[in-house]
Amino acid sequence: MEPKLIPNPQNNHYMLAEDLRVVLEKVTLWIPSGFHYDGASIPPVAWPITYTPFAPDVMRASLVHDWLYHAHEDGPAESALREAADEILFQLLLADSVSTGKAKLMWMAVRSFGGVAWHNDKEDRAVVRSVYQRHQNDADISKFNFPSWASEP
C-alpha cells in the first residue's frame, strides 16, 4: 500500500494523511496518521548514485524507517530494535523496486551512520507524543506500538 502523504513546504516534511499498514513476511507494522518525516536521509553527494530524499522509490521505506527510529522503546533491546528497523528499510526498498545494489548501499549507510539519529532528542519525542495524542482515543491504538513514554506529558 502506498502512503497518502501531505507535503509541508514550511519545514520540508511530509505528513502521513492516513494510517499506513505495512506487511513484511509475518510482520505487520502500522504507522499512524499525523506522523511527519523529512524523507530519506541521503546526503546530496550520494544523490547521483542513489536517490534524492523524496524520490518515490524510497518514500515508503524511509517513512517506516523514520517511524521505527522515532517510536522505539528505550532499554536493553535497543540494539536489536535498531538492527530490525534497518533490515525493514532494506526489505521495503527491495519491495519498492530499488535495485539490490542501491538498497545494500543505503542499508550500509544507515548501519554505519544511523546511530546518530537513533537516540531521540526532545523534538523527536515531541513528534511521537503529538501523534500519540491524536490517536489516544482510538479503540485499536495498540496496533501502533507507541513507546511507553509517548503518553507522558
C-alpha positions in Angstrom: 0.0 0.0 0.0 1.3 3.4 -0.9 1.3 6.0 1.9 -1.0 9.0 1.5 1.2 12.0 2.2 0.7 15.7 2.6 3.7 17.9 1.8 4.6 20.7 4.2 6.9 23.2 2.4 7.4 25.2 5.5 9.6 22.5 7.1 10.3 20.3 4.1 8.5 17.4 5.6 5.7 15.1 4.6 2.8 14.2 6.9 1.1 10.8 6.7 -2.6 11.6 6.0 -4.0 8.1 6.7 -2.7 5.2 8.9 -0.4 3.0 6.9 -0.3 -0.8 7.1 2.9 -2.5 6.0 3.1 -6.3 5.8 6.5 -8.0 5.6 6.5 -11.7 5.7 5.0 -12.5 9.1 5.2 -9.0 10.5 2.6 -6.3 10.2 3.5 -2.7 11.1 1.2 0.2 11.5 2.4 3.8 11.0 -0.1 6.3 12.5 -1.5 9.2 10.5 -0.1 12.5 11.6 3.4 11.3 11.7 5.7 13.6 9.7 9.1 12.9 8.4 11.9 14.5 6.3 12.3 11.8 3.6 15.3 9.6 3.2 18.4 10.8 4.9 20.6 10.7 1.9 23.4 13.3 1.7 23.4 15.3 -1.5 26.8 13.9 -2.5 25.1 10.4 -2.8 22.0 11.5 -4.8 23.6 10.8 -8.2 24.3 7.2 -7.2 21.2 6.5 -5.1 18.1 8.8 -4.7 17.1 12.2 -3.6 15.3 12.3 -0.2 11.8 12.4 -1.7 12.2 10.1 -4.6 9.0 7.9 -4.9 11.0 4.7 -4.8 12.3 5.4 -1.3 9.4 7.3 0.3 7.6 4.4 1.9 10.8 2.7 3.2 12.1 5.9 4.7 8.7 6.7 6.3 8.5 3.4 8.0 12.2 3.5 9.0 11.8 7.0 10.4 8.8 5.9 12.4 10.7 3.0 13.8 13.6 5.2 14.8 11.3 7.8 16.4 9.0 5.4 18.2 11.3 2.8 19.7 11.3 1.8 23.3 14.4 2.7 25.2 16.2 -0.2 27.0 18.3 -3.3 26.7 16.8 -4.4 23.4 17.6 -1.1 21.6 20.5 -2.5 19.6 18.3 -5.4 18.3 15.4 -2.9 17.6 17.7 -0.7 15.5 19.1 -3.6 13.6 15.5 -4.8 12.9 14.5 -1.2 11.7 17.4 -1.1 9.3 16.6 -4.6 8.0 13.0 -3.5 7.4 14.3 -0.5 5.5 16.3 -2.8 3.3 13.3 -5.2 2.7 11.0 -2.3 1.8 13.5 -0.8 -0.6 13.6 -4.1 -2.4 9.8 -4.4 -2.4 9.5 -0.9 -3.9 11.8 -1.8 -6.8 15.1 -0.3 -5.6 17.9 -2.4 -7.0 19.7 -4.7 -4.7 22.9 -2.8 -5.1 21.4 0.6 -4.2 19.4 -1.0 -1.3 22.6 -2.5 0.1 24.4 0.8 -0.2 21.6 2.6 1.7 21.4 -0.2 4.3 25.2 0.0 4.8 24.9 3.8 5.3 22.2 3.5 7.9 24.0 0.8 9.7 27.2 2.9 9.7 25.7 6.3 10.5 22.2 5.8 11.7 23.2 5.5 15.3 23.4 9.3 15.4 19.7 9.5 14.8 18.6 6.5 16.9 18.7 8.3 20.2 15.7 10.6 20.2 16.0 14.2 21.2 13.3 16.4 22.7 11.9 17.3 19.3 11.7 13.7 18.2 9.8 12.7 21.3 7.5 15.7 20.9 6.6 14.4 17.4 5.7 11.0 18.8 3.8 12.4 21.7 1.8 14.7 19.3 0.9 11.7 17.1 0.0 9.7 20.2 -2.3 12.4 21.4 -4.0 12.4 18.0 -4.7 8.6 18.4 -5.0 8.2 22.2 -8.8 7.5 22.0 -8.6 5.1 19.1 -10.0 1.7 20.0 -7.1 0.0 18.2 -4.3 2.3 19.3 -2.2 -0.8 20.4 -1.6 -1.6 16.7 0.8 1.3 16.5 3.1 0.1 19.4 3.7 3.5 20.8 6.5 3.6 23.3 5.5 3.8 26.9 7.0 7.4 27.1 4.6 8.6 24.4 1.8 9.1 26.9 3.9 11.2 29.3 3.4 14.9 29.4 
